[in-house]
């Protein structure tokens, strides 16, 4: 549906755009990109299941350029294009309408659970990882709105899954370097779930501080991954579901943006790393009927997505 038609059907959109000009310009950018690619996901992105791996470690909101500068692993870092500028698009574009009975998915990101009724997708098993720490919000300071797992928590669950399912491909979806940040600058930030979700509790955080907090979080996460690799056999690859805007400008309308905007396929959001970090003895992979999906309360899933800024 075009922007003109949407405004005609809902005039309040125009008022909203006048009140929040950056958001209105961001929406115009989204319409530009999705008109070229389609509304569901970025069709120029790769199919991760067509690639060669036994373990696929997915970093959430990890840009190619920051990863390339920060990786602790030997070997080339390839640039790939993701099917999404958000996790929802990545999940939709890679899992939708597929039977992946040779895949076990260990995740700190709950979008697969949120979308499972609409994906028409089957995997052999899913392991949901419990939350670890509180996320605060600007509009409700110091209140519990959801939890996000530390990287080591997800990796510990993944190691258990690797032992439980030695003949399956393993996806390990970490939540970092997505906000909330880790490291020495993490206490500067609180989160409102919207455009300005990278503001300090007392005043704006400057862009250099924001970018350093993001880099610190990525480096901490890569250190945890390196410590876990000995427990994962087979060919292990690190990639990301999408990137992150850290004060850069969208295109074609150059409005400054933070975080990730659905349907906007600029390099900062869809250029992701692809690095083979371990070549071990290959596993013999087999497909088996799916286990029953875990019974996770919908409110719990929404709380997690709300804490990350996806649900208002």
Phi, psi and omega in degrees: 000129181289162182297319180300316179296319180296319179293321179298321181282332182220084184301340181295338177299323180294317178297319178298320180295323178294322181286329182230081185300315179303319180295323178295318178293323177296322178294322176296321175299318180298316180298323178298312184289317183287335175296327181278327188252334187112158189278345189271317181194173181281105185284356173274355183279167182279157171267108186294335181280350174273354181271167184263108177199154169259322176235126178244109179268117182256119171272140183268126177064042182254118180283150177299313188295318180291321177296315182301324179282335192253346187301142179258004186258150177283161176099161184290148172257114180271150176265125177237162178253126181279157175280002180208154169261002173220166178296322181301315180293319179301313180296314180300314185290333183259328185260338189302132175059042181226150173251106185246067187282001175254015187240134170245131186246115176253120192220138166265359179251125190261018181294328178298319178294320180296325188260357193301328181289340184254345186285330189054047182237148176231133170236165183293315182204151178232134177239112179275134184260133182294153179288158180244315189220163187279144173248130180258161181232148179298321187276358179206068193305133173063029176253149180286121177235001179155170183228151181230134183280141171297156181299322182294331178293316178294318182294323177297318177296323180294321179296320176297319180293324178297324177287324181286328185233071185290350182247024181237153169285140188241123172259130180239105187257103176276156180271344183266155008275017173307147172302153002284145188283157174250166174100186189294339182260005186296330183283358176281346193248145164225172193224134178251001175079359183241208183305319185261046184279011176236049179253149177283162179297332179230084177098170182287144172272133179288159187297322180297320178293318177302311182294325177291322177297319177297315180296318178301317181297317179297315182295320177298318181295316180295326175297319178293321178297315180302321180293335183268347189297327181299338182268002180241119178266169179091190180273118184247130182237142172252134175215197178216156177281328178193179180258207186205139173264128183240054180093005175284174182257141175290172177218145011276341178271117193278061175274139180287140185217156178230145180086217181222133184252123180299135175080009178248109192256057175275159184305322181298338183256336184241348174279115184234158180283158171215106183227126172282116186253351177202132174243100179246180175306130185287143177278150171274112187266135177227156179255135179223158180305148183293147167287165173291136179295147180296146179271093180252129182300132182300325179295324178295318178298314181296325177299318179296312181294326177293319179298332181268000176093008183271332184242127182291000000 
